[in-house]
Amino acid sequence: MTIPVIKVEGLTKEYVLGELRQPVSTFYDLLSGWIRDPLGATSPRAIKPAPDARFLALDDVSFDVNAGEVVGIIGRNGAGKSTLLKILSRITAPSRGRATVRGRLSSLLEVGTGFHAELSGRENIFLNGAILGMSRREIARKFDEIVAFAEVEKFIDTPVKRYSSGMYVRLAFGVAAHLDSDILVIDEVLAVGDSAFQDKCMAKMGDLSHGGRTVIFVSHNHSAIARLCNRGIVLNRGHVSYDGRVGDALVNYNQASQKETSVAAATIAGPLTGVVELDAMYVNDSSQLLGNVVKPEQTIALRTGGKLHAAVSSFRVTFCIYKRGELIFTVHDLKEPRDAAAGRFEARIEIPAFLLSPGEYVLDVGAYSTETGEWMLAKNIGHFSVTNDWYENYETNHAMGVVNLNHFGSRSEWT
Amino acid sequence: MTQISPASSPPPVELVIEPPRSWRMLNVRELWAYRELLWVLTARDIKVRYKQTVLGAGWAILRPFITMVIFSVVFGQLAKMPSDGYPYPIFVYSALLPWTFFAGAIGASGGSLIGSAHLVSKVYFPRLIVPLSSVGAGLVDLLISTGILLAMMVWYGVGWTPNLLVAPLLLIAVVFTALGVGTLLSALTVAYRDFTHLTPFMVQIWMYITPVIFPVSLVPEQWRWLLYLNPMTGLVEGFRSAFLGKPFDLQGIAISFAIAIILFVIGVAYFEKVERRFADII
């Protein structure tokens, strides 16, 4: 029987929500705690938070990793992936449970950790290498290789603050890629550089993982996970929900996330929350949260519905469309708000074909009374993506902007 | 608590990651394993300090020198502060030497963890390295200004005596005091940002209860022990004795040494206790 190189047993990480929201406690709190309770309050932890203010980022997670396995960790934002990596790399301590690691473990949670802008590329290679746990001799031995990989030979004695962002990232990844450890823990570092360099990084990652090294890899890039890993662990709200072959894990994850409806995933806030209860959100008749795909030539029909538990005067429903966190536009269901009686309602808008350029869009729905000013807002209630195949008049999708007016001007010419 | 213990077979080492216990011993072996990082971070602080400045390391000479000139004019000439019979400039400079280092070191290490938040939240290493390297970076400036003092002694005709041989020992004691106070302040600053405001203020007050601008002999004899409870008193006075060749006040220095050691132990112990929480609260 082989001994696993990583053995995770009942690992649990508890955060106090107050700490997450407001990480800085004041010295006054400590002093007043001392005055109230001179013996018990010697440490900030002695101030016990209410149980409902606790949040389990990881909840009783157990698994083993054997030498040479390349494990992909899959899960939505907030599923506990980063917390798991942080515990394994000893950045943060678990609240309960334990992890046993056999061999030298290096973690790469970010590219270029500790790079200093004022120092030259050469100095930063040594600095970054030391921070990642390499010895001076080891770095010196790999120095030329790192510089060649990063393609920065000419600028090696220039301060990195004068580097282009591409050069900076290449150098940083170059140092990390030459780490010589038994176990590598990597978080989302492939999303760097231009596509040629990304390919190079992927190839390097492939070499690393096929060289008999144990790798734990977190990424939202599922094709990268499928290519590099041979095992997948799906995390869902702090639990391991699937652990097995990487292909099966990805299928499992996709099915689970598509079953989740938009309404369930929304974040709801506002004084009207108790009065307006949304229970349906459709993008072109699909109620799923993820995976709604719209072709440019399709009209996008957005439809939301729910219950009104009381009558609302001058009631209006508004759809807000975001792209990359930027509000693109808002559309109201009615031009003039109208009183609505208690009961069911459905609000609809249509976004014309060829208006939105390709990309990912996120949707918020707001409902409010223009008379009283009371409102409710369901954030992230829907997602859809517009596909890349734009209509034939355009040769390229680049540099189109967010919306396409589908409208032309005129021109005059003289001689 | 994290421990590195050799497995029964030769490497690989086995590392157990568990919830933190309340108190633990300083892991000297691990710290030693990371000595290169300590060196690299110290070198970084030194290199960066005078990058893109016209005077460069000249600032290390200029700053204590100008302070000395101002103090000599204000306290030596105008206030006629007694100086145990030595020229006031050399009297105040020999005290400014350890004091400037100490004040700079605790100021820099106090904020060092917050300044390295990007490191602390992204990569593991013994966190003690961060305040250690801030203290270490100040040593270069201290050596440069010591050179000036030796030159000043020649200028003022104060002879070099065998007392000078004690200076390195005193310097080590100053470093340990700075480490103790610095690590304590850096750990406290992570949890309580009040210390970013409190520390500079505290350093200022601390200077006035340390015999930098005045001699210990100014204080009535029966109250002097109170002054020596401040570890910097014994060390600053010790520096004066070493450089100016006057006899050492062994009793006073002994009290200050003892307090310095206690401060160091408390500082490092508190730091180690809260270290594992840094990434969560920084």
Interface residues (C-beta under 8 A of the other chain):
Chain A: V5 Y15 E19 P23 V24 S25 T26 F27 Y28 L30 S43 P44 K86 I87 L88 S89 R90 I91 T92 A93 P94 S95 R96 G97 R98 A99 T100 V101 R102 G103 R104 L105 S107 L109 E110 T113 G114 H116 E118 L119 E123 F126 L127 A130 I131 L132 G133 S135 R136 P159 D182
Chain B: T2 A7 P11 P12 V13 E14 L15 V16 I17 E18 P19 P20 S22 E36 L37 V40 L41 R44 K47 V48 K51 Q52 H118 L119 V120 S121 K122 V123 Y124 F125 L188 A191 Y192 R193 D194 F195 L198 K273 V274 R276 R277 A279 D280 I281 I282
